[in-house]
Amino acid sequence: MSPGKLPADEHQVGITNAQEQNPDAVIADFTKQMNGYFTAGQYGEAAALALRITAQSKDELRDTFVRHGVAVLHLDHEAFGIYEGQIEPTYDVHVEGQAEAVIAAATEFGKHHAQEMILIARKLREGESDGAERLGLTVVLNAAITLDEAVEVAAVVQDHGFKGATFAPKRRGTVAVYHTDNLGMSPTEFHDAATMLLEELIQDYPALNFDVRKYLIRMPRL
């Protein structure tokens, strides 16, 4: 790395285009329908619309990162979050680039789709420490995860004090929970809650494995 040049790191980006106030009328309409289905417990219908929503903009998202000089390592539109009892279609996306370029690209996409906040998480490098570091819990359930099952898992996640989780079904049923500031937890409390969560999840998913790592997490408001 040349002097003064910032490192290109891998980041996971939490971002969606599913907003009822999205300026794209098709996405806005799909989002309203999806939210209605989800609230009514019609999860199959909600899931089908969730995939249509994120499919609408996956190429735009990729192109936005590339235009900002960020390499897209993985981008799958068939992912979703469930936070405080509400579905949020999202992208399972990993990119590599300088942090400011990643944030700039995600911010541009997020603003275009009326998102209020984005999440950028970077694993700490070996031997690195930072006063702003936070824990992240990744659980691989090693099971097929439907939206119905994700709703049940999300309820368990919330029972342990978390706001919700992000699900990546194609990655062997991966569930991610980050220690964000809005949780109001200390690092010790997050670790203890994560341990209790794992003890409960393993009863239904005995093949699960997990990873707890330190991240730098940024959640800019747009």
C-alpha positions as CSV (number, residue, x, y, z in Angstrom):
1,M,0.0,0.0,0.0
2,S,1.5,3.3,-1.0
3,P,2.0,6.1,1.6
4,G,-1.2,8.0,2.4
5,K,-3.4,5.5,0.6
6,L,-6.3,4.2,2.7
7,P,-6.8,0.4,2.8
8,A,-9.4,-1.4,0.8
9,D,-11.3,-3.6,3.2
10,E,-14.3,-5.9,3.0
11,H,-17.6,-4.5,4.3
12,Q,-21.0,-5.8,4.7
13,V,-23.7,-3.3,3.7
14,G,-27.2,-3.3,5.1
15,I,-29.4,-1.5,2.7
16,T,-32.9,-1.8,1.2
17,N,-35.0,-0.1,-1.5
18,A,-38.3,-1.2,0.1
19,Q,-39.9,2.1,1.2
20,E,-43.6,3.0,0.8
21,Q,-42.4,6.5,-0.1
22,N,-40.0,5.3,-2.7
23,P,-40.1,7.6,-5.7
24,D,-40.3,4.5,-7.9
25,A,-44.0,4.0,-8.0
26,V,-43.7,0.2,-8.7
27,I,-41.5,-0.4,-5.7
28,A,-43.6,1.8,-3.5
29,D,-46.8,-0.1,-4.5
30,F,-45.1,-3.5,-4.0
31,T,-43.8,-2.4,-0.6
32,K,-47.3,-1.3,0.5
33,Q,-48.7,-4.7,-0.6
34,M,-45.9,-6.6,1.1
35,N,-46.4,-4.8,4.4
36,G,-50.1,-5.5,4.3
37,Y,-49.5,-9.2,3.7
38,F,-46.9,-9.4,6.4
39,T,-49.1,-7.6,9.0
40,A,-52.0,-10.1,8.1
41,G,-49.7,-13.1,8.6
42,Q,-49.7,-14.0,4.9
43,Y,-46.0,-14.7,4.9
44,G,-45.8,-16.6,1.6
45,E,-47.3,-13.6,-0.3
46,A,-45.1,-11.2,1.6
47,A,-42.0,-13.2,0.8
48,A,-42.8,-13.3,-2.9
49,L,-43.2,-9.5,-3.1
50,A,-40.0,-9.0,-1.1
51,L,-38.0,-10.8,-3.8
52,R,-39.7,-8.7,-6.5
53,I,-38.9,-5.5,-4.7
54,T,-35.1,-6.1,-4.3
55,A,-34.8,-7.6,-7.8
56,Q,-36.0,-4.3,-9.2
57,S,-32.8,-2.5,-8.1
58,K,-30.1,-5.1,-7.7
59,D,-28.3,-4.0,-10.9
60,E,-28.6,-0.4,-9.9
61,L,-27.0,-1.2,-6.5
62,R,-24.1,-3.1,-8.1
63,D,-23.5,-0.3,-10.7
64,T,-23.5,2.3,-7.9
65,F,-20.7,0.6,-6.0
66,V,-18.7,0.0,-9.1
67,R,-19.0,3.7,-10.1
68,H,-17.6,4.7,-6.7
69,G,-14.6,2.4,-7.2
70,V,-15.9,-0.4,-4.9
71,A,-15.5,-4.0,-5.9
72,V,-18.7,-6.1,-5.4
73,L,-17.6,-9.5,-3.9
74,H,-21.1,-10.9,-3.4
75,L,-24.6,-9.5,-4.1
76,D,-27.8,-11.6,-3.6
77,H,-31.2,-9.9,-3.6
78,E,-32.9,-12.8,-1.8
79,A,-32.3,-11.6,1.7
80,F,-34.4,-9.8,4.3
81,G,-34.5,-8.4,7.8
82,I,-37.1,-8.6,10.5
83,Y,-36.9,-5.7,12.9
84,E,-39.4,-5.0,15.7
85,G,-41.9,-7.2,14.0
86,Q,-41.7,-5.7,10.5
87,I,-40.2,-7.2,7.4
88,E,-37.5,-5.3,5.5
89,P,-36.3,-6.9,2.2
90,T,-32.6,-6.3,1.8
91,Y,-29.5,-7.4,0.0
92,D,-26.9,-9.9,1.1
93,V,-24.0,-7.8,-0.1
94,H,-20.3,-7.8,0.6
95,V,-18.0,-5.3,-1.0
96,E,-14.3,-4.3,-1.0
97,G,-13.1,-0.8,-1.0
98,Q,-12.1,2.2,1.0
99,A,-14.6,2.9,3.8
100,E,-15.5,6.4,2.6
101,A,-16.2,5.1,-1.0
102,V,-18.4,2.3,0.4
103,I,-20.4,4.8,2.5
104,A,-20.7,7.2,-0.4
105,A,-22.1,4.6,-2.7
106,A,-24.5,3.1,-0.1
107,T,-25.6,6.6,0.8
108,E,-26.3,7.5,-2.9
109,F,-28.4,4.4,-3.4
110,G,-30.2,4.8,0.0
111,K,-31.1,8.4,-0.6
112,H,-32.4,7.5,-4.1
113,H,-34.8,5.0,-2.6
114,A,-35.9,7.1,0.4
115,Q,-34.1,5.0,3.0
116,E,-33.6,6.7,6.4
117,M,-30.5,4.8,7.5
118,I,-27.9,2.4,6.2
119,L,-25.5,0.1,8.0
120,I,-21.8,-0.5,7.1
121,A,-20.0,-3.2,9.0
122,R,-16.3,-3.9,8.7
123,K,-14.4,-6.7,10.5
124,L,-11.4,-5.5,12.5
125,R,-8.1,-6.5,11.0
126,E,-5.9,-8.9,12.9
127,G,-4.3,-7.0,15.8
128,E,-6.4,-3.9,15.2
129,S,-8.4,-2.2,18.0
130,D,-10.7,0.8,18.0
131,G,-12.6,2.5,20.7
132,A,-15.7,2.4,18.5
133,E,-15.6,-1.4,17.9
134,R,-18.7,-3.4,18.3
135,L,-19.5,-7.1,18.3
136,G,-21.4,-8.9,15.6
137,L,-23.0,-12.3,15.9
138,T,-23.4,-14.5,12.8
139,V,-25.3,-17.7,13.2
140,V,-25.4,-20.3,10.4
141,L,-28.5,-22.4,11.1
142,N,-27.5,-25.0,8.3
143,A,-31.2,-25.2,7.5
144,A,-33.6,-23.9,4.8
145,I,-35.2,-20.7,6.2
146,T,-38.6,-19.7,5.0
147,L,-40.2,-16.4,6.0
148,D,-42.5,-18.2,8.3
149,E,-39.5,-19.7,10.1
150,A,-37.6,-16.4,10.1
151,V,-40.6,-14.7,11.9
152,E,-40.3,-17.3,14.6
153,V,-36.5,-16.9,14.9
154,A,-36.9,-13.1,14.9
155,A,-39.3,-13.4,17.9
156,V,-36.7,-15.4,19.8
157,V,-34.0,-12.8,18.9
158,Q,-36.2,-10.0,20.2
159,D,-37.0,-12.0,23.4
160,H,-33.3,-11.7,24.2
161,G,-33.2,-7.9,23.8
162,F,-32.2,-7.4,20.2
163,K,-34.2,-5.3,17.7
164,G,-34.2,-8.0,15.1
165,A,-31.9,-9.8,12.6
166,T,-31.0,-10.1,9.0
167,F,-31.5,-13.4,7.2
168,A,-29.6,-14.7,4.2
169,P,-31.3,-18.0,3.2
170,K,-28.9,-18.8,0.4
171,R,-25.9,-18.8,2.8
172,R,-27.1,-21.9,4.6
173,G,-29.7,-20.0,6.6
174,T,-27.4,-17.3,8.0
175,V,-28.7,-14.9,10.7
176,A,-26.8,-11.8,11.5
177,V,-27.2,-9.6,14.6
178,Y,-25.0,-6.5,15.2
179,H,-24.3,-4.6,18.4
180,T,-25.6,-1.3,17.2
181,D,-25.9,1.8,19.5
182,N,-29.7,1.7,19.5
183,L,-29.7,-1.6,21.5
184,G,-28.6,0.2,24.6
185,M,-26.4,-2.7,25.6
186,S,-22.8,-2.9,27.0
187,P,-20.4,-5.3,25.2
188,T,-20.8,-7.7,28.1
189,E,-24.6,-7.6,27.9
190,F,-24.5,-8.2,24.2
191,H,-22.2,-11.2,24.6
192,D,-24.4,-12.6,27.4
193,A,-27.6,-12.1,25.4
194,A,-26.0,-13.7,22.3
195,T,-25.0,-16.7,24.4
196,M,-28.5,-17.2,25.7
197,L,-29.9,-16.7,22.2
198,L,-27.6,-19.5,20.8
199,E,-28.6,-21.8,23.7
200,E,-32.2,-21.4,22.7
201,L,-31.7,-21.6,18.9
202,I,-29.6,-24.8,19.1
203,Q,-32.7,-26.6,20.5
204,D,-34.4,-26.2,17.1
205,Y,-31.3,-26.0,14.9
206,P,-28.8,-28.6,16.3
207,A,-26.5,-28.3,13.3
208,L,-25.9,-24.6,13.7
209,N,-22.5,-23.0,14.1
210,F,-21.7,-19.4,14.9
211,D,-19.1,-16.7,14.9
212,V,-18.7,-13.6,17.1
213,R,-16.3,-11.0,15.8
214,K,-15.4,-7.4,16.4
215,Y,-16.6,-4.8,13.8
216,L,-16.5,-1.2,13.1
217,I,-20.2,-0.3,12.5
218,R,-21.4,2.9,11.0
219,M,-25.1,3.8,10.6
220,P,-25.3,7.2,8.9
221,R,-28.8,8.8,8.8
222,L,-29.7,9.9,5.3
